[in-house]
Amino acid sequence: MEPISTVLVEDRVIVPAQNDANSLYQDGYGSLLAEERLLTLNAFEALYLVERRRIAVVDEATRRRLLFQELLSRPTSMSTEPSAYST
């Protein structure tokens, strides 16, 4: 199965194709942005789905496909350091 194409826009991973967005949403991934009617994935979802080869993430600025390690090392919400999420 071919991975679903997604786009990294600033610090959000967006699923632009409606059919793909519906498929992921029905499987329990992502949240819908009401005003934009787009599915966005959080950092953990995106990393998990990339690792499982379910999605491919393309950087909006460079148009280059990003690897798991590149996403993991991004200094944005893609960071999974526990301090960023601890209460």
N, CA, C and O atoms as CSV, one atom per row, in Angstrom:
chain,resi,resn,atom,element,x,y,z
A,1,MET,N,N,0.840,-1.176,0.000
A,1,MET,CA,C,0.000,0.000,0.000
A,1,MET,C,C,0.887,1.242,0.000
A,1,MET,O,O,1.860,1.322,0.751
A,2,GLU,N,N,0.550,2.187,-0.830
A,2,GLU,CA,C,1.272,3.458,-0.954
A,2,GLU,C,C,0.955,4.340,0.256
A,2,GLU,O,O,-0.206,4.440,0.653
A,3,PRO,N,N,1.983,4.989,0.856
A,3,PRO,CA,C,1.694,5.867,1.996
A,3,PRO,C,C,0.872,7.090,1.584
A,3,PRO,O,O,0.964,7.575,0.457
A,4,ILE,N,N,0.077,7.566,2.521
A,4,ILE,CA,C,-0.738,8.763,2.316
A,4,ILE,C,C,0.172,9.982,2.343
A,4,ILE,O,O,1.025,10.101,3.223
A,5,SER,N,N,-0.001,10.879,1.397
A,5,SER,CA,C,0.803,12.106,1.342
A,5,SER,C,C,0.254,13.136,2.317
A,5,SER,O,O,-0.936,13.453,2.312
A,6,THR,N,N,1.154,13.652,3.156
A,6,THR,CA,C,0.805,14.708,4.100
A,6,THR,C,C,1.820,15.834,3.953
A,6,THR,O,O,2.873,15.658,3.340
A,7,VAL,N,N,1.495,16.987,4.520
A,7,VAL,CA,C,2.358,18.160,4.375
A,7,VAL,C,C,2.645,18.749,5.754
A,7,VAL,O,O,1.737,18.957,6.559
A,8,LEU,N,N,3.924,19.013,6.007
A,8,LEU,CA,C,4.319,19.703,7.231
A,8,LEU,C,C,4.241,21.196,6.963
A,8,LEU,O,O,5.017,21.733,6.172
A,9,VAL,N,N,3.307,21.865,7.621
A,9,VAL,CA,C,3.115,23.305,7.483
A,9,VAL,C,C,3.423,23.912,8.846
A,9,VAL,O,O,2.682,23.717,9.809
A,10,GLU,N,N,4.531,24.653,8.912
A,10,GLU,CA,C,5.034,25.190,10.168
A,10,GLU,C,C,5.243,24.031,11.132
A,10,GLU,O,O,6.190,23.264,10.960
A,11,ASP,N,N,4.387,23.877,12.143
A,11,ASP,CA,C,4.573,22.768,13.078
A,11,ASP,C,C,3.384,21.814,13.079
A,11,ASP,O,O,3.171,21.083,14.047
A,12,ARG,N,N,2.603,21.820,11.987
A,12,ARG,CA,C,1.445,20.935,11.880
A,12,ARG,C,C,1.595,20.011,10.681
A,12,ARG,O,O,2.102,20.411,9.633
A,13,VAL,N,N,1.150,18.775,10.846
A,13,VAL,CA,C,1.106,17.833,9.730
A,13,VAL,C,C,-0.344,17.780,9.270
A,13,VAL,O,O,-1.243,17.417,10.029
A,14,ILE,N,N,-0.552,18.150,8.008
A,14,ILE,CA,C,-1.896,18.265,7.440
A,14,ILE,C,C,-2.083,17.212,6.355
A,14,ILE,O,O,-1.177,16.935,5.569
A,15,VAL,N,N,-3.282,16.633,6.333
A,15,VAL,CA,C,-3.650,15.658,5.302
A,15,VAL,C,C,-4.536,16.389,4.294
A,15,VAL,O,O,-5.716,16.615,4.566
A,16,PRO,N,N,-3.986,16.762,3.132
A,16,PRO,CA,C,-4.750,17.598,2.196
A,16,PRO,C,C,-5.854,16.874,1.420
A,16,PRO,O,O,-6.868,17.489,1.088
A,17,ALA,N,N,-5.681,15.597,1.128
A,17,ALA,CA,C,-6.680,14.870,0.336
A,17,ALA,C,C,-7.820,14.397,1.239
A,17,ALA,O,O,-7.591,13.696,2.225
A,18,GLN,N,N,-9.038,14.783,0.898
A,18,GLN,CA,C,-10.199,14.487,1.733
A,18,GLN,C,C,-10.400,12.989,1.960
A,18,GLN,O,O,-10.700,12.576,3.081
A,19,ASN,N,N,-10.241,12.167,0.919
A,19,ASN,CA,C,-10.418,10.719,1.077
A,19,ASN,C,C,-9.411,10.143,2.061
A,19,ASN,O,O,-9.763,9.323,2.910
A,20,ASP,N,N,-8.154,10.572,1.947
A,20,ASP,CA,C,-7.116,10.108,2.865
A,20,ASP,C,C,-7.388,10.595,4.281
A,20,ASP,O,O,-7.210,9.855,5.248
A,21,ALA,N,N,-7.821,11.843,4.393
A,21,ALA,CA,C,-8.145,12.408,5.706
A,21,ALA,C,C,-9.274,11.617,6.361
A,21,ALA,O,O,-9.206,11.305,7.549
A,22,ASN,N,N,-10.302,11.297,5.596
A,22,ASN,CA,C,-11.422,10.514,6.127
A,22,ASN,C,C,-10.964,9.149,6.604
A,22,ASN,O,O,-11.384,8.687,7.666
A,23,SER,N,N,-10.106,8.499,5.830
A,23,SER,CA,C,-9.598,7.179,6.190
A,23,SER,C,C,-8.843,7.220,7.518
A,23,SER,O,O,-9.081,6.393,8.397
A,24,LEU,N,N,-7.938,8.180,7.658
A,24,LEU,CA,C,-7.169,8.300,8.902
A,24,LEU,C,C,-8.074,8.672,10.074
A,24,LEU,O,O,-7.924,8.131,11.170
A,25,TYR,N,N,-9.004,9.586,9.850
A,25,TYR,CA,C,-9.903,10.033,10.914
A,25,TYR,C,C,-10.784,8.881,11.398
A,25,TYR,O,O,-11.012,8.733,12.599
A,26,GLN,N,N,-11.280,8.063,10.460
A,26,GLN,CA,C,-12.103,6.914,10.832
A,26,GLN,C,C,-11.306,5.876,11.613
A,26,GLN,O,O,-11.872,5.108,12.391
A,27,ASP,N,N,-9.995,5.856,11.406
A,27,ASP,CA,C,-9.129,4.951,12.167
A,27,ASP,C,C,-8.708,5.554,13.505
A,27,ASP,O,O,-7.949,4.937,14.252
A,28,GLY,N,N,-9.196,6.751,13.807
A,28,GLY,CA,C,-8.947,7.360,15.106
A,28,GLY,C,C,-7.788,8.332,15.170
A,28,GLY,O,O,-7.385,8.731,16.262
A,29,TYR,N,N,-7.244,8.724,14.034
A,29,TYR,CA,C,-6.106,9.642,14.005
A,29,TYR,C,C,-6.549,11.054,13.654
A,29,TYR,O,O,-7.475,11.260,12.869
A,30,GLY,N,N,-5.865,12.018,14.254
A,30,GLY,CA,C,-6.018,13.409,13.867
A,30,GLY,C,C,-7.195,14.129,14.478
A,30,GLY,O,O,-8.034,13.544,15.163
A,31,SER,N,N,-7.230,15.426,14.206
A,31,SER,CA,C,-8.345,16.287,14.596
A,31,SER,C,C,-8.683,17.184,13.424
A,31,SER,O,O,-7.817,17.606,12.657
A,32,LEU,N,N,-9.959,17.458,13.313
A,32,LEU,CA,C,-10.420,18.296,12.209
A,32,LEU,C,C,-10.366,19.764,12.605
A,32,LEU,O,O,-10.830,20.150,13.678
A,33,LEU,N,N,-9.795,20.572,11.728
A,33,LEU,CA,C,-9.809,22.021,11.918
A,33,LEU,C,C,-11.089,22.533,11.281
A,33,LEU,O,O,-11.236,22.501,10.059
A,34,ALA,N,N,-11.996,22.997,12.092
A,34,ALA,CA,C,-13.329,23.380,11.615
A,34,ALA,C,C,-13.287,24.453,10.537
A,34,ALA,O,O,-13.922,24.317,9.491
A,35,GLU,N,N,-12.537,25.519,10.797
A,35,GLU,CA,C,-12.546,26.625,9.839
A,35,GLU,C,C,-11.868,26.267,8.521
A,35,GLU,O,O,-12.229,26.803,7.473
A,36,GLU,N,N,-10.898,25.373,8.563
A,36,GLU,CA,C,-10.175,25.009,7.341
A,36,GLU,C,C,-10.638,23.676,6.766
A,36,GLU,O,O,-10.300,23.333,5.633
A,37,ARG,N,N,-11.413,22.924,7.548
A,37,ARG,CA,C,-11.907,21.606,7.150
A,37,ARG,C,C,-10.773,20.685,6.718
A,37,ARG,O,O,-10.885,19.959,5.730
A,38,LEU,N,N,-9.680,20.728,7.473
A,38,LEU,CA,C,-8.521,19.885,7.204
A,38,LEU,C,C,-8.251,18.992,8.398
A,38,LEU,O,O,-8.533,19.358,9.539
A,39,LEU,N,N,-7.705,17.823,8.128
A,39,LEU,CA,C,-7.295,16.925,9.203
A,39,LEU,C,C,-5.851,17.223,9.552
A,39,LEU,O,O,-4.990,17.264,8.673
A,40,THR,N,N,-5.580,17.433,10.835
A,40,THR,CA,C,-4.209,17.637,11.292
A,40,THR,C,C,-3.844,16.510,12.243
A,40,THR,O,O,-4.675,16.023,13.009
A,41,LEU,N,N,-2.589,16.110,12.176
A,41,LEU,CA,C,-2.069,15.058,13.045
A,41,LEU,C,C,-1.161,15.680,14.082
A,41,LEU,O,O,-0.403,16.601,13.777
A,42,ASN,N,N,-1.234,15.175,15.326
A,42,ASN,CA,C,-0.303,15.672,16.328
A,42,ASN,C,C,1.052,14.999,16.117
A,42,ASN,O,O,1.183,14.098,15.289
A,43,ALA,N,N,2.043,15.435,16.860
A,43,ALA,CA,C,3.416,14.953,16.671
A,43,ALA,C,C,3.518,13.445,16.831
A,43,ALA,O,O,4.149,12.773,16.015
A,44,PHE,N,N,2.904,12.914,17.872
A,44,PHE,CA,C,3.005,11.481,18.122
A,44,PHE,C,C,2.318,10.671,17.028
A,44,PHE,O,O,2.845,9.652,16.579
A,45,GLU,N,N,1.147,11.123,16.602
A,45,GLU,CA,C,0.441,10.428,15.528
A,45,GLU,C,C,1.269,10.424,14.252
A,45,GLU,O,O,1.418,9.388,13.605
A,46,ALA,N,N,1.805,11.581,13.895
A,46,ALA,CA,C,2.592,11.682,12.664
A,46,ALA,C,C,3.820,10.785,12.722
A,46,ALA,O,O,4.109,10.065,11.766
A,47,LEU,N,N,4.540,10.823,13.832
A,47,LEU,CA,C,5.739,9.982,13.956
A,47,LEU,C,C,5.377,8.502,13.883
A,47,LEU,O,O,6.055,7.729,13.206
A,48,TYR,N,N,4.320,8.109,14.573
A,48,TYR,CA,C,3.886,6.712,14.551
A,48,TYR,C,C,3.508,6.277,13.135
A,48,TYR,O,O,3.922,5.214,12.673
A,49,LEU,N,N,2.723,7.102,12.456
A,49,LEU,CA,C,2.265,6.739,11.114
A,49,LEU,C,C,3.393,6.737,10.091
A,49,LEU,O,O,3.362,5.952,9.144
A,50,VAL,N,N,4.388,7.602,10.265
A,50,VAL,CA,C,5.569,7.571,9.388
A,50,VAL,C,C,6.337,6.278,9.637
A,50,VAL,O,O,6.752,5.602,8.696
A,51,GLU,N,N,6.525,5.941,10.910
A,51,GLU,CA,C,7.269,4.724,11.259
A,51,GLU,C,C,6.566,3.481,10.712
A,51,GLU,O,O,7.225,2.528,10.294
A,52,ARG,N,N,5.240,3.487,10.714
A,52,ARG,CA,C,4.452,2.357,10.199
A,52,ARG,C,C,4.306,2.412,8.675
A,52,ARG,O,O,3.681,1.535,8.077
A,53,ARG,N,N,4.881,3.439,8.053
A,53,ARG,CA,C,4.813,3.653,6.601
A,53,ARG,C,C,3.381,3.862,6.098
A,53,ARG,O,O,3.046,3.516,4.966
A,54,ARG,N,N,2.560,4.428,6.959
A,54,ARG,CA,C,1.175,4.724,6.585
A,54,ARG,C,C,1.070,6.099,5.938
A,54,ARG,O,O,0.212,6.323,5.084
A,55,ILE,N,N,1.959,7.037,6.353
A,55,ILE,CA,C,1.973,8.369,5.745
A,55,ILE,C,C,3.391,8.726,5.322
A,55,ILE,O,O,4.367,8.163,5.817
A,56,ALA,N,N,3.481,9.664,4.405
A,56,ALA,CA,C,4.750,10.280,4.015
A,56,ALA,C,C,4.565,11.777,4.239
A,56,ALA,O,O,3.564,12.357,3.820
A,57,VAL,N,N,5.542,12.400,4.905
A,57,VAL,CA,C,5.442,13.824,5.229
A,57,VAL,C,C,6.383,14.614,4.330
A,57,VAL,O,O,7.576,14.321,4.249
A,58,VAL,N,N,5.832,15.617,3.659
A,58,VAL,CA,C,6.606,16.500,2.791
A,58,VAL,C,C,6.653,17.876,3.446
A,58,VAL,O,O,5.629,18.398,3.889
A,59,ASP,N,N,7.840,18.454,3.502
A,59,ASP,CA,C,7.999,19.804,4.045
A,59,ASP,C,C,7.419,20.800,3.046
A,59,ASP,O,O,7.796,20.795,1.874
A,60,GLU,N,N,6.514,21.644,3.500
A,60,GLU,CA,C,5.868,22.609,2.601
A,60,GLU,C,C,6.883,23.569,1.982
A,60,GLU,O,O,6.763,23.923,0.809
A,61,ALA,N,N,7.870,23.988,2.750
A,61,ALA,CA,C,8.837,24.982,2.268
A,61,ALA,C,C,9.798,24.412,1.235
A,61,ALA,O,O,10.082,25.061,0.228
A,62,THR,N,N,10.302,23.200,1.475
A,62,THR,CA,C,11.323,22.631,0.590
A,62,THR,C,C,10.768,21.637,-0.418
A,62,THR,O,O,11.449,21.278,-1.379
A,63,ARG,N,N,9.522,21.188,-0.203
A,63,ARG,CA,C,8.897,20.160,-1.059
A,63,ARG,C,C,9.663,18.832,-1.022
A,63,ARG,O,O,9.598,18.039,-1.961
A,64,ARG,N,N,10.385,18.609,0.071
A,64,ARG,CA,C,11.182,17.398,0.222
A,64,ARG,C,C,10.526,16.475,1.240
A,64,ARG,O,O,10.024,16.918,2.273
A,65,ARG,N,N,10.540,15.177,0.923
A,65,ARG,CA,C,9.993,14.184,1.845
A,65,ARG,C,C,10.909,14.073,3.062
A,65,ARG,O,O,12.129,13.975,2.928
A,66,LEU,N,N,10.306,14.091,4.244
A,66,LEU,CA,C,11.069,14.042,5.481
A,66,LEU,C,C,11.096,12.625,6.045
A,66,LEU,O,O,10.097,11.907,6.018
A,67,LEU,N,N,12.243,12.247,6.546
A,67,LEU,CA,C,12.413,10.944,7.167
A,67,LEU,C,C,12.009,11.012,8.636
A,67,LEU,O,O,11.902,12.097,9.208
A,68,PHE,N,N,11.786,9.852,9.241
A,68,PHE,CA,C,11.389,9.765,10.643
A,68,PHE,C,C,12.343,10.548,11.535
A,68,PHE,O,O,11.902,11.348,12.361
A,69,GLN,N,N,13.644,10.328,11.378
A,69,GLN,CA,C,14.643,10.996,12.224
A,69,GLN,C,C,14.602,12.512,12.051
A,69,GLN,O,O,14.809,13.251,13.014
A,70,GLU,N,N,14.339,12.973,10.842
A,70,GLU,CA,C,14.250,14.416,10.604
A,70,GLU,C,C,13.047,15.016,11.332
A,70,GLU,O,O,13.135,16.106,11.897
A,71,LEU,N,N,11.938,14.304,11.315
A,71,LEU,CA,C,10.755,14.775,12.031
A,71,LEU,C,C,10.997,14.770,13.535
A,71,LEU,O,O,10.612,15.700,14.243
A,72,LEU,N,N,11.631,13.722,14.004
A,72,LEU,CA,C,11.892,13.579,15.436
A,72,LEU,C,C,12.802,14.677,15.957
A,72,LEU,O,O,12.652,15.119,17.096
A,73,SER,N,N,13.741,15.118,15.138
A,73,SER,CA,C,14.716,16.108,15.593
A,73,SER,C,C,14.287,17.555,15.347
A,73,SER,O,O,15.041,18.473,15.667
A,74,ARG,N,N,13.103,17.779,14.790
A,74,ARG,CA,C,12.645,19.152,14.527
A,74,ARG,C,C,12.371,19.877,15.838
A,74,ARG,O,O,11.746,19.314,16.737
A,75,PRO,N,N,12.831,21.114,15.956
A,75,PRO,CA,C,12.639,21.881,17.196
A,75,PRO,C,C,11.277,22.573,17.263
A,75,PRO,O,O,11.196,23.774,17.523
A,76,THR,N,N,10.213,21.811,17.028
A,76,THR,CA,C,8.860,22.361,17.053
A,76,THR,C,C,7.995,21.422,17.852
A,76,THR,O,O,8.499,20.700,18.713
A,77,SER,N,N,6.721,21.412,17.594
A,77,SER,CA,C,5.826,20.502,18.294
A,77,SER,C,C,6.090,19.054,17.901
A,77,SER,O,O,5.525,18.142,18.504
A,78,MET,N,N,6.947,18.827,16.893
A,78,MET,CA,C,7.311,17.457,16.540
A,78,MET,C,C,8.258,16.877,17.583
A,78,MET,O,O,8.490,15.668,17.600
A,79,SER,N,N,8.806,17.719,18.451
A,79,SER,CA,C,9.680,17.257,19.520
A,79,SER,C,C,8.865,16.420,20.494
A,79,SER,O,O,7.754,16.795,20.868
A,80,THR,N,N,9.420,15.287,20.900
A,80,THR,CA,C,8.700,14.406,21.812
A,80,THR,C,C,9.371,14.334,23.169
A,80,THR,O,O,9.176,13.365,23.903
A,81,GLU,N,N,10.158,15.342,23.515
A,81,GLU,CA,C,10.796,15.342,24.817
A,81,GLU,C,C,9.725,15.388,25.893
A,81,GLU,O,O,8.774,16.162,25.786
A,82,PRO,N,N,9.866,14.564,26.938
A,82,PRO,CA,C,8.846,14.527,27.989
A,82,PRO,C,C,8.594,15.883,28.633
A,82,PRO,O,O,7.460,16.168,29.018
A,83,SER,N,N,9.605,16.722,28.761
A,83,SER,CA,C,9.420,18.019,29.408
A,83,SER,C,C,8.412,18.890,28.661
A,83,SER,O,O,7.772,19.754,29.259
A,84,ALA,N,N,8.275,18.668,27.378
A,84,ALA,CA,C,7.333,19.462,26.587
A,84,ALA,C,C,5.887,19.096,26.901
A,84,ALA,O,O,4.981,19.886,26.634
A,85,TYR,N,N,5.657,17.914,27.462
A,85,TYR,CA,C,4.301,17.448,27.702
A,85,TYR,C,C,4.011,17.167,29.166
A,85,TYR,O,O,2.894,16.768,29.496
A,86,SER,N,N,4.976,17.361,30.054
A,86,SER,CA,C,4.755,17.049,31.463
A,86,SER,C,C,3.881,18.110,32.114
A,86,SER,O,O,3.859,19.268,31.696
A,87,THR,N,N,3.167,17.690,33.141
A,87,THR,CA,C,2.274,18.623,33.839
A,87,THR,C,C,2.842,19.043,35.163
A,87,THR,O,O,2.221,19.825,35.882
